[in-house]
């Protein structure tokens, strides 16, 4: 069951904390608008992570979630609630 969506597409976008995401894909499954896909975090984006996040990333093969269709987000909040790592926040899109 999904919650009613509250915003027009693109008014908000999900932001994924790279130091928290472990690629568990709960957001991929729950988003009604297919905003997320799993992919591998590029090497240049791994450098800025704190040590603990680098260890976690290595253990998980650097698999993370990416908001590839962020402009389809309707800010329903399901992904924020579903993420077991509390890695997702919603941010108002810039004009
Ligand atoms: S808040 Fe999350 S689950 Fe809801 S539409 Fe946006 S990305 Fe998808």
Backbone and ligand atoms as CSV (ligand in chain L), in Angstrom:
chain,resi,resn,atom,element,x,y,z
A,1,UNK,N,N,0.847,-1.191,0.000
A,1,UNK,CA,C,0.000,0.000,0.000
A,1,UNK,C,C,0.884,1.243,0.000
A,2,UNK,N,N,0.558,2.226,-0.831
A,2,UNK,CA,C,1.358,3.438,-0.865
A,2,UNK,C,C,0.596,4.599,-0.238
A,3,UNK,N,N,1.360,5.606,0.179
A,3,UNK,CA,C,0.747,6.785,0.773
A,3,UNK,C,C,0.385,7.771,-0.333
A,4,UNK,N,N,-0.573,8.651,-0.093
A,4,UNK,CA,C,-0.880,9.656,-1.115
A,4,UNK,C,C,0.312,10.565,-1.349
A,5,UNK,N,N,0.578,10.905,-2.573
A,5,UNK,CA,C,1.710,11.780,-2.869
A,5,UNK,C,C,1.286,13.223,-2.690
A,6,UNK,N,N,2.250,14.018,-2.296
A,6,UNK,CA,C,1.907,15.346,-1.797
A,6,UNK,C,C,2.431,16.504,-2.621
A,7,UNK,N,N,3.318,16.255,-3.566
A,7,UNK,CA,C,3.963,17.355,-4.285
A,7,UNK,C,C,3.966,17.064,-5.784
A,8,UNK,N,N,4.018,18.115,-6.605
A,8,UNK,CA,C,4.180,17.879,-8.036
A,8,UNK,C,C,5.569,17.293,-8.306
A,9,UNK,N,N,5.730,16.535,-9.389
A,9,UNK,CA,C,7.033,15.937,-9.676
A,9,UNK,C,C,8.118,16.999,-9.760
A,10,UNK,N,N,9.256,16.725,-9.109
A,10,UNK,CA,C,10.408,17.606,-9.228
A,10,UNK,C,C,10.475,18.742,-8.221
A,11,UNK,N,N,9.448,18.935,-7.396
A,11,UNK,CA,C,9.502,20.014,-6.403
A,11,UNK,C,C,10.524,19.687,-5.316
A,12,UNK,N,N,10.637,18.377,-5.012
A,12,UNK,CA,C,11.639,17.903,-4.059
A,12,UNK,C,C,12.444,16.797,-4.728
A,13,UNK,N,N,13.640,16.554,-4.200
A,13,UNK,CA,C,14.465,15.459,-4.716
A,13,UNK,C,C,15.089,14.719,-3.551
A,14,UNK,N,N,15.219,13.385,-3.671
A,14,UNK,CA,C,15.887,12.631,-2.602
A,14,UNK,C,C,17.395,12.817,-2.675
A,15,UNK,N,N,17.982,13.060,-1.519
A,15,UNK,CA,C,19.433,13.175,-1.409
A,15,UNK,C,C,19.930,11.959,-0.634
A,16,UNK,N,N,20.912,11.271,-1.185
A,16,UNK,CA,C,21.416,10.042,-0.571
A,16,UNK,C,C,22.763,10.319,0.073
A,17,UNK,N,N,22.844,10.024,1.365
A,17,UNK,CA,C,24.096,10.195,2.115
A,17,UNK,C,C,25.037,9.052,1.736
A,18,UNK,N,N,26.103,9.382,1.026
A,18,UNK,CA,C,27.041,8.366,0.530
A,18,UNK,C,C,27.765,7.645,1.663
A,19,UNK,N,N,27.854,8.283,2.820
A,19,UNK,CA,C,28.528,7.652,3.959
A,19,UNK,C,C,27.613,6.661,4.670
A,20,UNK,N,N,26.310,6.683,4.342
A,20,UNK,CA,C,25.365,5.786,5.021
A,20,UNK,C,C,24.812,4.691,4.114
A,21,UNK,N,N,24.627,4.986,2.831
A,21,UNK,CA,C,23.971,4.017,1.938
A,21,UNK,C,C,24.788,2.730,1.843
A,22,UNK,N,N,24.092,1.604,2.013
A,22,UNK,CA,C,24.739,0.292,1.883
A,22,UNK,C,C,24.133,-0.521,0.748
A,23,UNK,N,N,23.382,0.124,-0.119
A,23,UNK,CA,C,22.853,-0.550,-1.302
A,23,UNK,C,C,21.867,-1.658,-1.005
A,24,UNK,N,N,21.089,-1.498,0.058
A,24,UNK,CA,C,20.139,-2.556,0.425
A,24,UNK,C,C,18.876,-2.535,-0.427
A,25,UNK,N,N,18.682,-1.461,-1.182
A,25,UNK,CA,C,17.654,-1.390,-2.234
A,25,UNK,C,C,16.220,-1.257,-1.731
A,26,UNK,N,N,16.012,-1.007,-0.460
A,26,UNK,CA,C,14.630,-0.800,0.016
A,26,UNK,C,C,13.966,0.358,-0.733
A,27,UNK,N,N,14.737,1.398,-1.016
A,27,UNK,CA,C,14.185,2.555,-1.735
A,27,UNK,C,C,13.824,2.184,-3.173
A,28,UNK,N,N,14.664,1.354,-3.803
A,28,UNK,CA,C,14.394,0.928,-5.181
A,28,UNK,C,C,13.055,0.209,-5.240
A,29,UNK,N,N,12.815,-0.637,-4.250
A,29,UNK,CA,C,11.592,-1.444,-4.227
A,29,UNK,C,C,10.368,-0.592,-3.903
A,30,UNK,N,N,10.498,0.328,-2.970
A,30,UNK,CA,C,9.296,0.997,-2.447
A,30,UNK,C,C,8.870,2.229,-3.250
A,31,UNK,N,N,9.780,2.869,-3.954
A,31,UNK,CA,C,9.409,4.117,-4.653
A,31,UNK,C,C,8.394,3.827,-5.763
A,32,UNK,N,N,7.222,4.478,-5.716
A,32,UNK,CA,C,6.197,4.228,-6.745
A,32,UNK,C,C,6.564,4.830,-8.100
A,33,UNK,N,N,7.589,5.668,-8.149
A,33,UNK,CA,C,7.938,6.379,-9.389
A,33,UNK,C,C,9.284,5.958,-9.969
A,34,UNK,N,N,9.824,4.863,-9.463
A,34,UNK,CA,C,11.072,4.284,-9.994
A,34,UNK,C,C,12.205,5.308,-10.058
A,35,UNK,N,N,12.318,6.080,-8.984
A,35,UNK,CA,C,13.350,7.120,-8.936
A,35,UNK,C,C,14.748,6.515,-8.788
A,36,UNK,N,N,14.845,5.362,-8.099
A,36,UNK,CA,C,16.166,4.839,-7.716
A,36,UNK,C,C,16.610,3.656,-8.558
A,37,UNK,N,N,17.926,3.553,-8.711
A,37,UNK,CA,C,18.555,2.333,-9.250
A,37,UNK,C,C,19.816,2.073,-8.438
A,38,UNK,N,N,20.181,0.810,-8.336
A,38,UNK,CA,C,21.458,0.473,-7.705
A,38,UNK,C,C,22.567,0.555,-8.737
A,39,UNK,N,N,23.727,1.002,-8.286
A,39,UNK,CA,C,24.900,1.052,-9.158
A,39,UNK,C,C,26.136,1.012,-8.255
A,40,UNK,N,N,27.277,1.112,-8.849
A,40,UNK,CA,C,28.541,1.082,-8.104
A,40,UNK,C,C,29.042,2.515,-7.924
A,41,UNK,N,N,29.392,2.863,-6.685
A,41,UNK,CA,C,29.903,4.214,-6.422
A,41,UNK,C,C,31.242,4.400,-7.144
A,42,UNK,N,N,31.369,5.437,-7.996
A,42,UNK,CA,C,32.617,5.624,-8.742
A,42,UNK,C,C,33.802,5.887,-7.795
A,43,UNK,N,N,34.998,5.445,-8.183
A,43,UNK,CA,C,36.177,5.597,-7.322
A,43,UNK,C,C,36.403,7.038,-6.861
A,44,UNK,N,N,36.127,8.020,-7.738
A,44,UNK,CA,C,36.382,9.419,-7.354
A,44,UNK,C,C,35.450,9.872,-6.232
A,45,UNK,N,N,34.292,9.222,-6.100
A,45,UNK,CA,C,33.353,9.586,-5.037
A,45,UNK,C,C,33.641,8.845,-3.728
A,46,UNK,N,N,34.512,7.850,-3.776
A,46,UNK,CA,C,34.831,7.084,-2.566
A,46,UNK,C,C,35.843,7.819,-1.688
A,47,UNK,N,N,36.667,8.658,-2.328
A,47,UNK,CA,C,37.786,9.287,-1.623
A,47,UNK,C,C,37.328,10.167,-0.472
A,48,UNK,N,N,36.195,10.864,-0.650
A,48,UNK,CA,C,35.754,11.825,0.361
A,48,UNK,C,C,35.072,11.165,1.554
A,49,UNK,N,N,34.825,9.851,1.480
A,49,UNK,CA,C,34.105,9.186,2.565
A,49,UNK,C,C,34.977,9.041,3.804
A,50,UNK,N,N,34.363,9.106,4.986
A,50,UNK,CA,C,35.114,8.823,6.205
A,50,UNK,C,C,35.567,7.356,6.229
A,51,UNK,N,N,36.559,7.057,7.046
A,51,UNK,CA,C,37.179,5.729,7.037
A,51,UNK,C,C,36.155,4.605,7.208
A,52,UNK,N,N,35.255,4.755,8.189
A,52,UNK,CA,C,34.269,3.702,8.451
A,52,UNK,C,C,33.387,3.436,7.241
A,53,UNK,N,N,33.028,4.493,6.515
A,53,UNK,CA,C,32.186,4.342,5.328
A,53,UNK,C,C,32.965,3.668,4.202
A,54,UNK,N,N,34.270,3.918,4.142
A,54,UNK,CA,C,35.099,3.243,3.131
A,54,UNK,C,C,35.132,1.736,3.403
A,55,UNK,N,N,35.256,1.370,4.665
A,55,UNK,CA,C,35.274,-0.053,5.017
A,55,UNK,C,C,33.934,-0.689,4.643
A,56,UNK,N,N,32.822,-0.021,5.007
A,56,UNK,CA,C,31.488,-0.545,4.679
A,56,UNK,C,C,31.318,-0.661,3.172
A,57,UNK,N,N,31.743,0.366,2.451
A,57,UNK,CA,C,31.608,0.357,0.992
A,57,UNK,C,C,32.385,-0.793,0.371
A,58,UNK,N,N,33.593,-1.012,0.856
A,58,UNK,CA,C,34.423,-2.112,0.336
A,58,UNK,C,C,33.728,-3.451,0.571
A,59,UNK,N,N,33.215,-3.626,1.788
A,59,UNK,CA,C,32.556,-4.888,2.150
A,59,UNK,C,C,31.340,-5.146,1.256
A,60,UNK,N,N,30.622,-4.092,0.883
A,60,UNK,CA,C,29.423,-4.248,0.054
A,60,UNK,C,C,29.700,-4.083,-1.437
A,61,UNK,N,N,30.941,-4.117,-1.815
A,61,UNK,CA,C,31.282,-4.008,-3.236
A,61,UNK,C,C,30.940,-2.645,-3.812
A,62,UNK,N,N,30.843,-1.615,-2.949
A,62,UNK,CA,C,30.571,-0.231,-3.335
A,62,UNK,C,C,29.189,-0.078,-3.986
A,63,UNK,N,N,28.305,-1.023,-3.719
A,63,UNK,CA,C,26.952,-0.935,-4.262
A,63,UNK,C,C,26.167,0.117,-3.475
A,64,UNK,N,N,25.562,1.039,-4.189
A,64,UNK,CA,C,24.763,2.081,-3.551
A,64,UNK,C,C,23.553,2.407,-4.419
A,65,UNK,N,N,22.636,3.165,-3.820
A,65,UNK,CA,C,21.457,3.617,-4.546
A,65,UNK,C,C,21.720,4.993,-5.156
A,66,UNK,N,N,21.146,5.210,-6.339
A,66,UNK,CA,C,21.277,6.497,-7.019
A,66,UNK,C,C,19.896,6.959,-7.474
A,67,UNK,N,N,19.633,8.247,-7.275
A,67,UNK,CA,C,18.332,8.819,-7.666
A,67,UNK,C,C,18.407,9.217,-9.136
A,68,UNK,N,N,18.322,8.228,-10.010
A,68,UNK,CA,C,18.539,8.468,-11.444
A,68,UNK,C,C,17.358,9.193,-12.100
A,69,UNK,N,N,16.197,9.118,-11.458
A,69,UNK,CA,C,15.038,9.856,-11.986
A,69,UNK,C,C,14.479,10.766,-10.891
A,70,UNK,N,N,15.364,11.580,-10.310
A,70,UNK,CA,C,14.976,12.449,-9.195
A,70,UNK,C,C,13.867,13.419,-9.585
A,71,UNK,N,N,13.800,13.780,-10.867
A,71,UNK,CA,C,12.764,14.733,-11.292
A,71,UNK,C,C,11.362,14.126,-11.292
A,72,UNK,N,N,11.265,12.808,-11.046
A,72,UNK,CA,C,9.954,12.161,-10.933
A,72,UNK,C,C,9.475,12.081,-9.490
A,73,UNK,N,N,10.319,12.468,-8.547
A,73,UNK,CA,C,9.984,12.365,-7.128
A,73,UNK,C,C,8.791,13.240,-6.773
A,74,UNK,N,N,7.877,12.667,-5.998
A,74,UNK,CA,C,6.694,13.410,-5.542
A,74,UNK,C,C,6.691,13.631,-4.040
A,75,UNK,N,N,7.828,13.383,-3.423
A,75,UNK,CA,C,8.005,13.700,-2.004
A,75,UNK,C,C,7.028,12.969,-1.091
A,76,UNK,N,N,6.696,11.733,-1.442
A,76,UNK,CA,C,5.769,10.977,-0.586
A,76,UNK,C,C,6.436,10.539,0.717
A,77,UNK,N,N,7.761,10.451,0.718
A,77,UNK,CA,C,8.489,10.112,1.931
A,77,UNK,C,C,8.658,8.625,2.189
A,78,UNK,N,N,8.145,7.781,1.297
A,78,UNK,CA,C,8.239,6.334,1.538
A,78,UNK,C,C,9.693,5.860,1.613
A,79,UNK,N,N,10.543,6.394,0.759
A,79,UNK,CA,C,11.952,5.959,0.759
A,79,UNK,C,C,12.658,6.392,2.036
A,80,UNK,N,N,12.322,7.572,2.524
A,80,UNK,CA,C,12.951,8.075,3.754
A,80,UNK,C,C,12.649,7.125,4.907
A,81,UNK,N,N,11.375,6.692,4.978
A,81,UNK,CA,C,10.968,5.779,6.058
A,81,UNK,C,C,11.533,4.383,5.856
A,82,UNK,N,N,11.663,3.960,4.596
A,82,UNK,CA,C,12.058,2.573,4.316
A,82,UNK,C,C,13.550,2.327,4.482
A,83,UNK,N,N,14.363,3.344,4.318
A,83,UNK,CA,C,15.818,3.121,4.326
A,83,UNK,C,C,16.304,2.674,5.705
A,84,UNK,N,N,16.885,1.474,5.808
A,84,UNK,CA,C,17.332,0.986,7.117
A,84,UNK,C,C,18.567,1.726,7.637
A,85,UNK,N,N,19.248,2.439,6.755
A,85,UNK,CA,C,20.448,3.179,7.154
A,85,UNK,C,C,20.182,4.667,7.377
A,86,UNK,N,N,18.930,5.074,7.239
A,86,UNK,CA,C,18.570,6.504,7.360
A,86,UNK,C,C,19.467,7.368,6.466
A,87,UNK,N,N,19.617,6.915,5.227
A,87,UNK,CA,C,20.539,7.581,4.299
A,87,UNK,C,C,19.853,8.594,3.384
A,88,UNK,N,N,18.497,8.667,3.432
A,88,UNK,CA,C,17.799,9.504,2.451
A,88,UNK,C,C,17.088,10.663,3.137
A,89,UNK,N,N,17.285,11.851,2.577
A,89,UNK,CA,C,16.514,13.025,2.985
A,89,UNK,C,C,15.910,13.637,1.726
A,90,UNK,N,N,14.840,14.390,1.912
A,90,UNK,CA,C,14.229,15.088,0.780
A,90,UNK,C,C,14.628,16.553,0.846
A,91,UNK,N,N,15.010,17.071,-0.298
A,91,UNK,CA,C,15.458,18.459,-0.354
A,91,UNK,C,C,14.661,19.175,-1.440
A,92,UNK,N,N,14.220,20.369,-1.132
A,92,UNK,CA,C,13.487,21.145,-2.129
A,92,UNK,C,C,14.411,21.431,-3.307
A,93,UNK,N,N,13.908,21.211,-4.512
A,93,UNK,CA,C,14.729,21.421,-5.702
A,93,UNK,C,C,15.006,22.909,-5.895
A,94,UNK,N,N,16.174,23.209,-6.435
A,94,UNK,CA,C,16.548,24.598,-6.716
A,94,UNK,C,C,15.833,25.053,-7.981
A,95,UNK,N,N,15.398,26.313,-8.002
A,95,UNK,CA,C,14.783,26.874,-9.218
A,95,UNK,C,C,15.860,27.345,-10.175
L,1,LIG,S1,S,9.889,10.509,-1.704
L,1,LIG,FE1,FE,11.128,8.717,-2.209
L,1,LIG,S2,S,9.623,7.071,-2.547
L,1,LIG,FE2,FE,8.484,9.006,-2.677
L,1,LIG,S3,S,8.496,9.560,-4.863
L,1,LIG,FE3,FE,10.267,10.576,-3.937
L,1,LIG,S4,S,11.973,9.167,-4.270
L,1,LIG,FE4,FE,10.076,7.984,-4.587
